[in-house]
Amino acid sequence: MDNRKIIPVPYGLASAYADFIEIHYLLYGDLRTKILNHERRHKATDKHYTTNDLKNDFASKNSYFKESLKFAVFHPECWVGFFPLMYSYFAKQMTWNTSAMIPFTYFGLLFSVVVAGFFKFILKLGFFLMFFKALVWYTVMFIMLNIILLIITHLEVMKQKDFVYKEVSA
């Protein structure tokens, strides 16, 4: 049985830590239950992201990704949860979402191959040089977008000055 405290927060979807789990305070019903069950499968440890955590993030039999995206469309403070870098206002620390790196790496490589292929075949430029430039451009844009989302999240959280972090029952 997982005895970690459940802390409602006004940002992200959910994050698991050694002694507590953060979950967006507006999540309810089936989506909240699915997300909370997923976070509970992450081991309650101070150690960094493990192979078991990676398997947990990508081996879900009941995917709720589309539901999560629908929820995030109407709650911009949740968008940051789909990116690698987040800030926990409850724990007062930067957090790292390792599982978000895999899709961004995949799409970065795919983007770079397409751009390099376009320049190679249309403009007769070197494939590897263009691949490298496209990868650098993608990485810079990705970092800037993550920073913009952190700022949006911060502004959304600061709007709720009277929000109180408190432990709740699951």
C-alpha positions in Angstrom: 0.0 0.0 0.0 1.3 3.5 -0.9 1.1 5.8 2.1 2.3 8.9 0.4 0.3 12.1 1.0 -1.8 13.4 -1.9 -1.3 17.1 -2.4 -3.6 19.0 -4.8 -1.7 21.6 -6.8 -2.7 24.3 -9.4 -0.1 23.2 -12.0 0.9 20.1 -14.1 -1.2 16.9 -14.1 0.6 14.9 -11.4 4.1 14.1 -10.1 5.4 11.4 -7.7 8.0 12.2 -5.1 9.4 10.1 -2.3 6.9 11.1 0.4 4.0 12.7 -1.5 2.2 12.9 -4.8 1.2 16.1 -6.5 -2.0 16.1 -8.5 -3.9 18.9 -10.2 -6.7 20.0 -7.9 -9.2 20.3 -10.8 -8.8 16.6 -11.9 -11.8 14.5 -10.9 -13.5 11.3 -11.7 -12.0 8.5 -13.8 -9.1 10.6 -15.2 -8.0 11.6 -11.7 -8.2 7.9 -10.6 -6.1 6.7 -13.6 -3.5 9.4 -13.1 -3.3 8.8 -9.4 -2.9 5.0 -9.9 -0.2 5.7 -12.5 1.7 7.9 -10.0 1.4 5.4 -7.2 3.1 2.8 -9.4 6.2 5.0 -9.3 8.3 3.7 -6.4 8.4 5.9 -3.2 12.1 6.6 -3.2 14.5 9.5 -3.2 16.4 7.9 -6.0 16.3 9.4 -9.5 14.2 8.1 -12.3 14.7 4.3 -12.7 14.1 1.8 -15.5 10.9 0.6 -13.7 9.6 4.2 -13.8 10.3 4.3 -17.5 8.4 1.1 -18.0 5.5 2.5 -15.9 5.3 5.6 -18.1 5.1 3.7 -21.4 3.5 0.3 -20.5 0.1 1.5 -19.5 -2.7 -0.8 -20.7 -5.4 1.9 -20.1 -4.0 4.9 -21.9 -5.4 8.2 -20.7 -3.2 10.4 -22.9 -6.0 11.8 -25.0 -8.1 12.6 -21.9 -5.0 14.3 -20.4 -4.5 16.4 -23.5 -8.2 17.4 -23.5 -7.9 18.5 -19.9 -4.7 20.4 -20.6 -6.3 22.3 -23.5 -8.5 24.0 -21.0 -5.9 24.4 -18.3 -2.7 25.9 -19.7 -0.9 25.5 -16.4 -0.9 21.7 -17.2 1.0 22.0 -20.4 4.3 22.1 -18.6 3.6 18.5 -17.5 4.2 17.3 -21.0 7.8 18.8 -21.1 10.9 17.6 -19.3 11.4 20.6 -17.0 8.9 21.6 -14.3 8.9 23.5 -11.0 7.2 22.1 -8.0 5.7 25.0 -5.9 4.9 22.6 -3.1 8.3 21.0 -2.9 10.0 24.3 -4.0 12.3 22.5 -6.4 12.9 22.0 -10.1 11.7 18.6 -11.2 12.7 16.5 -14.2 10.2 14.5 -16.3 12.5 12.0 -18.0 9.7 10.2 -19.9 9.0 13.5 -21.8 12.5 13.4 -23.3 11.8 10.2 -25.3 9.0 11.7 -27.6 10.9 15.0 -27.9 14.1 13.2 -28.9 12.2 11.1 -31.4 10.4 14.1 -33.0 13.6 16.1 -33.0 15.5 13.4 -34.9 12.5 13.0 -37.3 12.3 16.7 -37.8 16.0 17.0 -38.5 16.0 14.1 -41.0 13.0 15.7 -42.9 14.7 19.2 -42.9 18.1 17.8 -44.0 16.4 15.6 -46.7 14.6 18.7 -48.0 17.8 20.7 -48.2 19.8 17.8 -49.6 17.4 17.0 -52.5 15.9 20.3 -53.3 18.8 22.7 -52.7 21.7 20.1 -53.1 23.2 21.0 -49.7 25.1 18.6 -47.5 22.8 16.2 -45.6 24.8 15.9 -42.4 25.5 19.6 -42.1 21.8 20.4 -42.5 20.9 17.5 -40.1 23.1 19.0 -37.4 21.8 22.5 -38.0 18.2 21.4 -37.9 18.8 19.4 -34.7 20.4 22.4 -33.0 17.5 24.6 -34.1 15.0 22.1 -32.9 16.8 21.9 -29.5 16.9 25.6 -29.1 13.2 26.0 -29.9 12.3 23.1 -27.6 14.2 24.7 -24.7 12.6 28.1 -25.4 9.1 26.5 -25.5 9.8 24.8 -22.2 10.8 28.1 -20.6 7.7 29.8 -22.0 5.5 27.1 -20.5 7.3 27.5 -17.2 6.5 31.2 -17.3 2.8 30.5 -18.3 2.5 28.0 -15.4 4.1 30.5 -13.0 1.7 33.2 -14.0 -1.3 30.9 -13.7 -0.2 29.7 -10.3 0.5 33.3 -9.1 -3.1 34.3 -10.1 -4.3 31.9 -7.3 -2.7 33.8 -4.4 -5.1 32.3 -1.9 -4.5 28.7 -3.0 -3.5 26.6 0.0 -1.5 23.3 -0.3 -3.1 20.7 1.9 -3.0 16.9 2.2 -6.2 15.2 1.0 -7.4 11.7 1.0 -7.1 9.7 -2.2 
